[in-house]
């Protein structure tokens, strides 16, 4: 498989536009994570004191709304096409960002929850870009293509690198202004570059409500939803909660590191840098995971990535050394990112004619998994004063997913996998 095939076997400008759209959408979707400390301090100054559960709720709302909205956008992709759907969603996101900026420090917690819901439309863009990119390319390239389109989740790295510093210099509301301007720019670029696949390349197959119900009765839909709830749910959950976790667990270590090595006295900025480092691994390795799955099969790849993640999660529950914890988090995010690519190497082979709706359903499961992980970590901190219980529960869910792979692999390989066009 060569990257050069991407320019000849499909429509590269659309693939690039999809990547950029999802990249900046993901940045906007998760921007509350790296700003959680700054926003909560601003709310305290105005009489709002957030406990760990309220803070986790604020971070979970965009993930939850993004999950649910993926089904809606997946339906719209089938009805009006990916491009129109993307532009509608992006317009709502831009309006939400400008609202948060103009309200500024006067914004209330309830208003922030409403803004967080609006940002969910950015996360729901996943249900648009993957079908749009995938429709242009043959089965043998699906792992790589959908991995590249989905690698737009590297946008969360930009959040952690720049949002805390911008907030330090100009206030947290300035981050929303920057996000609104960039989103407007991407809106224009996407309008000019992206195209829906013509009928001679991909014939649309609009779905009715009954088609949704039919797919929900298919047990493979639920298996893929479980696998993606673990892989993407783990990635986005840890990404969104990363700064809160680091600040609550290793604040002293990060402060010392910032003063000694970075000449950076603001521990919140240092936390952003370490968060970006860990999240970068998962974001950039998603297409690598898709490529590995193309070569060795999605099932074997998921065994490898899920097994490594479960072992690392259990190990991290016992770790109290800052540098070792950063290494473990880096490896956890790397394996989760590659698992994301592996899951979506399999989905288009099983549900190739239903990619719009299936991306919405499976993507919804991923968002719900992320919401559950964020709330689990918040609960663990509130109930036990630490995060070990949260990591143990996450490892247990991964074990269930691994068992699920063992139950379906033979059936998959002997039924739809025989004629799928790629390795299972």
N, C-alpha and C positions, 0 to 999 in steps of 0.2 A: 504494500500500500504506500503510495506516495502523495505528499501534499499537493504536488502538481496536478493530480487528478481533480482536485477541487475546482480548478479553473476551467477544466474541459468537460467534466461530467455533470455540471450543474450551473448555477448562477452565482458567481463569487461575490458580486456587489450586494446581493441580498443576504448572503451568509455574513458578510462583513457588517452590513447594516443591522442584522439581527443581533450580532455580537455586541455592537456598540449600544444598541437600544437596551438590551438586557443588562449590559455592564452598568450603565448609568441608572437604570431602573433598580437594579439590585443595590446600588449605592444609596439611592433614596430610600428604598424599602427598609434598610437596616440602619439608617442614620441615627435613630434614637438610641441604639446601643452604645456607641462611643460618646454620646452626649448625656447619658443617663445621670451621671454624677453632677454635671453642670446644671442640668434642668432641675434636678431635685433640690439643689442648693438654692436656685432661683425661686422655686416654689416655697421653700422654707422662709425666705425673706419676705414673702407675701402671705405667710400664715398657713401654708399647706405643708404638713409634715408627713412624708411617705414612709410607710414601713416596708420591709422587704417584699411582702406579698403585693403591695400596691405598685412598687417599682417593677416587679416582675410582670404584673398585669399590663402596665404601660408598654413594656417591651414586647409583650406577647400579642397585643392587639393587632399591630400591623401584620404579624405572622399569621394570626388566625384569620383576619379578613382577607389577606392575600391567598390563603388556602381556599376559602369558600369562593372567592371571586375567580379563582382559576377555573372552576366549573362553569361559571357564567361566561367568562371569556372564551373558554373552549367551545361552548355552544355557539357563541357569536362568530368564532372562526369558521365554523361549519356553515353558518347562515349568510354572513356578509363578507367573509374572507379575512385573512390575517391582517392585512394592511389597515383596513378601515377600523378593525377592532383595536389595533395597537394605537392608532391616533386618538380614538375616543378615550382610551384608558390614560394615555399620556396627558391629555388635556385636563383630566380630573386631578392627576398628580400635581401638575403645575399649579392649578388653582389652590390645592391644599398647602403647597409649600409657600406660596405668596401670602396666604391667610396667616400661617404661623409666623411669618416674618413681620407682617404689619401689626399683628397683635403683640408680638414681642414679649417683654417681661410682664405685661398685663394679662397674659393668657392664663386661664384657669386649668386645673387638672382635668375637668370634664371636657374642656375644649381641646386639650392635648389628646385625649382619648379619641375625639372626633377626627382630629388631624391624623392620628395614627391609623384610623380606619381608612381614611383617604389614601394614605401611603400604601395600603394594601393593594391598590390597583397597580402599583409599580411591581410588587412581588408577583401579582397575577400575570405579568407580562410573559412569564415562563410558558404559559399555555398558548402563547401566540408565537414566540420566536422559534420554538422547537418544531411545531408543525410547518411553519413557513420555510425554515431552512431545510427540514427533512424532505418536504415534498419535491424539492428540486433534485434530489440525489438518489442513486440506486441503493439496494439493500446492503451491498458489500461495503459501502462507505458510511452507513448510518451511525456506527459507533463513533467514528471520528467526527463526522459532521455535527451530530447532536452534542458531542462532547465539546466541540469548539463553540457552538452556539451557547451551550449551557455554561461555558467557562466565563461568560459575562458576570458570573457571581464574584469575579475578582473585584467588582465594584466595592464590595464591603471592605476590601483592603484599603482603598482610597479613603473611605470613611475614617478608619482607625489611624491612618497616617496624617490626615490633614484636619479632620473635624475638631479634635481637641485643641490644636494650635490656633485655628481660626477662632474658636470659642474663647481662648485665652486672650487673644489680641483684640477682638471686636465684639465679643459676646456670643452666646450660643445661637441667638436668633439670626446672626449673620450667616451661619452655616445653611440655614433654610433659604436665605437669599441666593447664596452661591448655587445651591441645589436647584432652585427655580430657574436661574439663568442657564445653567448647564442643560437642564431638562428641555428648556425651550430650544436651545441649539440642537440637541439631539432630535427633537421633534422635526425640525427643518431638514436635517441631514437624512433622517429616515424617510421622510416624504419623498426626497429626491432619489434615493438609492434603492430602496426596497421595492420588489415586485412580487405579486402573487404568481405562483407557477401556472403556466398556460395549460389548457385542457389536454394538449397532446403530451404533456409531461406528467401531469397529475389531474385526474378527473375528480372534481369535488363530489362528495357524497353527503349532502346535508342531512342532519339527523333530526328526528322527532323526539319528543319526550319518551315515547315508547322504546326508542333505540337506547336511550340512557338506561331505562329500566332493564332492558335486555342485557346490556353490558354489565350492569350491577348484579345480574343473576349469574354471570360467568365467574366461576371461582378463580380463574386466573387474574381477573381484575383485582380481586382482594389480595391475592398473593403479591402481585406487583405493588399494590398499595402498601402492604406491610413492609416490603423491602425498601421502598422509597421513603416511607415514614422513618425508617431507621437511618438510611444513608443521608438523604437530604435534610430530614428532620434533625438528625444529629449535627450536621454541618451548620445549618442556619440557626439552630438553637444555641450551640456553643458560640457561634459568631456573634449573635446578638447579645449574649450574656457575658461574653469574654471579659469586657472591661470591668463589669460589676464583680465578677469572680476574682479577677486579679487584684482589684482594689480592696476587696474584703479579705483576701488571703495573704497577699504578698506586698502590701503597701510599703512596709519598711524596707524590704529588699529592693523594690523598684526605686524608691527614693534614693537609697544609697548608690545604686547602679547609675542613676541619672546624674548624680552629683560627681561621681568619680570618673565616668567614662563618656558621658554625653554632654556635659556642661548644661544640663537641663534640670532646673530645680523643681519644675512642676511635675509632680508624680502622675497626674492625670494624663499628661502628654506622653510620659514614659510608658504608662499602661497602654496607651494607644499604639505605640510603636511595637511593643511585644505582642499585642493582640493582632496587629497587622501581619507580623511575622508568621504567627501560627495559622491565621486564616488564609494567607497567601498560598500556603502549601496545598490546602484543599481546593482553592479556586483554580490554580494553574495546572493542577494534576488531573482535573476532571477529563479533559480530552485524552490524557495519557491512559486513564482507566478505560475509556471507550476504545482506544486503540488496542490495549491489552486484551480486552474482551473480544474484539474483532479477530484476534489471532488465536487465543486459547479458549474462547467461549465465555459467555457471560456467567454461566453457572460456576465454573472453576474460579473465575475472577472474584465472584461474590464470596465464595468460601474463603479465599485468601484475604480479601479486604475486611470482611466482617469478623473473621477470626482474630486478625491482628488488632482490630479496634476494641473488641471485647476484652482481650488480654491487657491492652494498654489502659482501658478504663478502670479495670480492677486494680491494676498496679498504681494508678494515679490516686486512688482512694487512700493509699497508705503513704504516699509521698509527702514530705514536708520541706524538701529542699527546693528552693526557688528555681535554680537552673535546671535541675532534673525535671521539675514540673513543666517548664517551658518546652523542653525537648519532647516530653510525652505528649503534651497538647499539640505540638507541631506534627508529630507522627499520627495522632488521632485524626486531626483535620486532613492530613494527606491521604489516609486510607479512606475516610468518608468521602472526600472529593473523588477519588478513583472509583469508589463504589457507585457514586452517582452516575458516572459515565458508563459503568457496567450495566446498571439497571436499564438505562436507555439505549443500550446496545440490543437488549432483548425486546423491549416494548414494541418498537416498530416492526419487528419480525413477527410478533404474535398478533398485533392489532394494526397492521399497516394501513388498512382502509378506514380506520377509525382514530387516526392519530390526534385529530383536533380534540375530540371528546375524551380520549384516553389520557392525553397529556393533562387535560383539566382535572380528571378524576385522580390520577396518580399524583399529579402535582399538588392537589388538594390534600391528599394523604401526607405528602411530605411536609406541607405547612402545618398540618395538625400535629405531626410528630414533633416539629420544632416548637410549637406552642406548648405541648405537653412537657418537653424537656426543660424549657424555661421555667414553667410553673413548678416542675419537680425540683429544680435547683433552688428556686426561691423557697419552696416548702422545706427542703433539707436544711437550708440556712436558718430559717425561722424555728424549726422544730428541734434541731440538734446543734445549732451554732456552727455548723460546717457543711461540707459538700460531699462527704464520703457516701452517705446514703443515696444521694442523687446519682453518683457514678455507679454504684452497685446496681441500682434499678435499671440504668441504661444498659449495662452489660447483660442483665437478665433478659431484656427485650431483644438484644442482639442474638442471644442464645436461641430464643424462640424463632427468630428469622432464619438462623442457620438450620434449625430443625425443619423449617418450612421448605428450604431449598432441597434438603434431602428427600422430602416427601414428593416433590414435583419433578425433580430432574429427569427421571426415567420416562415419565409420561410425556414431558415436553419434547424430549429427544426422539421419541418414537411416534409422535403425532405431528403437530404443526412444525416441529423443528426439522423434519425430513425435507420439507420443501420451502423452508423459510428464506433461503438465499444467503445465510450467514451462519457462523458457528454458534451453537447453543452450549 
